[in-house]
């Protein structure tokens, strides 16, 4: 079961992005507390309904768990871009305590992806498919930017 992809384990029609995101998240599970969780449960942290989003208080400091989820999202994008272009990429997150900031995917001196984050408290998606679509779109645009810059 360890060598199977997310789509093989769950039967979902998923992308490379969600598979990579699950791998990234599980890599940081140093104590094995998520070992018994299904991949669907791991990804469910990113899925919130409109009603759940409305209940989130945006007046305080962004929860450390939410910051970690944003970082994992962009690190998964960077990992896929790295696999696609064959050059090392990394994610950088500059997020203020009020929930405003920027997320970058960078290769050397080149910014391949730059997103402005507002209301980081509410960073989530309405479904796993939307999560996958957002990740794939960012990955594709970053790869196109790398091609424009002659990095591929």
N, C-alpha and C positions, 0 to 999 in steps of 0.2 A: 504494500500500500504506500510505502514511503516514496517509491520511484514513480508513482502514477501522477499525472497532472490533475489539476483541480477539476477539469471537466470529466475526466475518467472516474474520479472519486465520487463526484456529486451528481453527474448526469446533466449539469447546467451547460448551456451554451455560453461559454465564457471566453474571454480574450487572454492573450499572453499577459496583458496588464494585471488582471485580477490574480492570475497564477503567480506572477512576480510579486505582487503586493502581499499575498499570503506568505510567500517564502521570506520576504523581508520582515514581516511582523513576527513570524515564528523564530527567525534568527535572533531576535531580541528577547525571547522567552528563556532567560538564563536559568530559571528555577523549575522549568517544566510545568508551570501551572496551566498552560494552555494545551498540554500534550493530549488531554482527553477531549478537547473541544474539536468539533467538526470545523472544516474550513468555512462553512456557511455561518457558523457562530462567530468566527474570527472576523469575517467581513461584515457581519451585522452591525458592528460598531460604527460603520460608515453610513448606515441606512437609518434615516429618521423621516417620519411623516411630517407633514406640514404642521399638524397639531403639536407634535413633540418639539419642533423647532420654535413654535410660538411660546412655549413654556420656558425656554432657555433664557436666563437673565444675562443681558449683555452689559450691565453696568459695572461689573467687577472685572477682576483679572481673568484672563483666559486660563481655563483649566489645563494643567500640565498634560493630562491625557489627550486633550484635544490638540495641543501643540505637537505632541508626539505623533498623533494620527496624521496631521498635516505634513510633518516631516517625512513619515513613512510613504505617504502618497507621492511626494516629489522625489524621494529617493528611488521609488519604484520606476518613476518616469526616467530618471537619470540612468538607472540600471538598464532599462530597455534601449534607451538612446545609445548607451555605450555598446550594447550587443549589436545594434544595427549599424553603427558607423565604425566600430572597431577602434575607437579612441576613448580613453578614460574620461568619464564625466562625473560630476558630483552635484549634489543639491545643496543649496544654501538658503536658509530661512532667516529673514529679519522681521521679527514680529514684536510689536509693542504690547504693553500690558493691556491696552484698551481694545486689542483685537484688530489693529490695522498694521499692515506691513507688506512685505514682498517675498515672493519665493522665486528662486532662480535655479536653472539647470545650466551648469557652466562646464566648458572644456577649455583649459588653459586660460587665455585672455578673452575668449568668446562666450558671450551670453547666448545660449541657444533657446532658452525659455525664460520669460519674465512675467510673472503674474502678480497683480495687485490684489491683496487680500483685505477685505472689509468684513466686519462681523465674523471674525475667525471663531468666535464662540459657537457659531452655528454651522461650522464646516461639516457638511454631510450631503448625502444624495438621497433621492426618493426611492431608488432601487439599485440593486447590484448591477443591472444593465446600464443604468445611467452612470454609475461609478466607473464601469469598464469603458463606456463611451468617452467619458471625460479624460481618462488616463490615456486611452488610445489616441485621442485627438491631440493632446499635448505632446505625446511621443512623436506622432507623425509630423506635427509642425516643427518640433525641435530638429528632427532628422532632415526636414526640408531646409531649415535654416542652416544646418551644417553643410548641406549640399551647396547652397548659395554661397557660403563662405569658402568653398573648396576644400572642406575637411574630409570629404569622402573620396 
